[in-house]
Amino acid sequence: MITLLVIVVVIAAIAGAPLFAVMLAAALIGFLAGDIDLSIIGVELYRLTDTPLLLALPLFTFVGYLLAEAKTSERLVRLTLAALGWLPSGLAIVALMACAIFTALTGASGVTIIALGALLLPSLLKGGYDERYALGLVTSSGSLGLLIVPSVPLILYGIVAQQLDVGPTFTLQELFIAALLPAGLMIVLLVAWTLWRFRHGEIKRTPFRWSELAGALWEARWELPLPIVVLGGIYSGYFAISEAAAVTAFYVVIAEVILYRDVAWRELPRIMTESMVMVGSILLILAAAMAFTSFLIDAEIPQTVFDFVRAHVDDAITFLILLNILLLLLGAFLDVFSALVIMVPLLLPLAVGYGIHPVHLGIIFLANMQIGYLTPPVGMNLFIASYRFKRPITELYSVSWPFLLVLLAALMLITYVPAISLMFITD
C-alpha cells in the first residue's frame, strides 16, 4: 500500500501537481509508514500560526505590490540619476542602485525588470552605452535586492531557519544587518567592473544640477522617509519586525493613495487580493514544508544525509563548493520561495554540522538564488527579459555572462570569507 502511494505521489509530481500537495502527501505517507497518528499533520500546520514574525510577510508583500502599481520606479530613477548621474558611468550606477532598491521593496526580480526596464534601457542606450552592456545590466540587476531589507525572501529564510531551531540562534534584525555588506559587495563589484569597462571615458557624464536634484527630492518627498521608517526602525530596535511592517504598510497606503494619488481607492481591494493570493501560496507551501520537515526529522533523514556527506566530504570548504553548485542549479530551476521551504530544512542541519553559522548559510543561499535567476539555460530573469525586450533568449545568454562572472566572484568572497556576513553577529 505504501509503495503504491509513493508511486502515485511521484507520478502526480511529474504531472505538475501543486508543490504543497506533493509535500503534504509525502509527509502523510511517511507518518503512515511510521505508524504515527496523522493528526500530527494538523498540529504541524497549526504550528505555523504561532510564529509572531509571520505577520511581517503579508504586510511587506502588500507594500511591494502597492509600490509596483504606483509611479515609485519613475521617481526612484529620477532621484538616483540626479544624485549620482554626474559620476563616471553614472547612469549605469543609477541603474544598479535603482534595481537593487526596487527589488528589495517589491521582493520580485521579474517586477523590477518589467517596471524599470522601460525606463532604464532607453536611457542607457541614449547615454552612449552599447546595447549588449545595457541589456546585460538590466537583465542581471533585476534580482540584486534579494539581500536588502525588507526583501520577502530574506524574511522567509529567517522564519524557516528559526522554526528549525538548529545551531546558533539569531534575530531577524541580525540577519538583516548581516545581509547589508554582502549585498553592497555585489553592487560595488558590478560598479567597479562597469568603471573598468568604460575606463577610456567614452561615456559622457551627466552634468550635476542642483535644480534637478531639488526637483527630484521634492517629487519623492513622501517616499524618502520610507527607508528611515523601515531600516531605522528595525536596525535601531525601536520597532519589532512585525511592527515595522505594519507601520510601513500604513505609511505606503497614505503616501501612494492619498498624497501621490498614484493608486485609486477602488484599486486597493484588487491589490490586496493579488498580494494575499501570493502570500497564501507561500504560507501553504511553508506549512506543508514544516509538516514534511517533521517527518524528515522523525525519520532521522537529516542525520542520515549528514553522515553520508560527512563520509565523502572531509571539510567545510569542499562542502561549500558543492553547496554553491547545488544552489546555483536550484536557482535556475526553482523560484526562491519554493527553494527556501524545500531545501533549508535539509541544508541547515548539514551546514551547522560543518560549523557554518545559520546566518552565513542564509546569505549564501540568497546570493545563489540571485545568481541562479541569471544562470542559463532556464534562469527566470533571462526569460522575463527576453519577453520584456522582445529579444531571443540566446542573445540574453550572450550579454549576461560578464555580469554573471562578476556576481560569481562576489559569491566566492561571500562564501569563503564568513566575516563579510558575520561581522556584526555576536553569537
Secondary structure, DSSP 8 states (H G I E B T S, - for coil): -HHHHHHHHHHHHHTT--HHHHHHHHHHHHHHHTT--THHHHHHHHHGGG-GGGGHHHHHHHHHHHHHHTTHHHHHHHHHHHHHTTSTTHHHHHHHHHHHHHHHHH--HHHHHHHHHHHHHHHHHHTT--HHHHHHHHHHGGGGGGGSTT-HHHHHHHHHHHHHT-SS---HHHHHHHHHHHHHHHHHHHHHHHHHHTTT--S------HHHHHHHHHHTTTTTHHHIIIIIHHHTTSS-HHHHHHHHHHHHHIIIIIIS--S-GGGHHHHHHHHHHHHHHHHHHHHHHHHHHHHHHHTTHHHHHHHHHHHH--SHHHHHHHHHHHHHHHHHHS-HHHHHHHHHHHHHHHHHHTT--HHHHHHHHHHHHHHHTT-TTT-HHHHHHHHHHT--HHHHHHHHHHHHHHHHHHHHHHHH-THHHHTT---
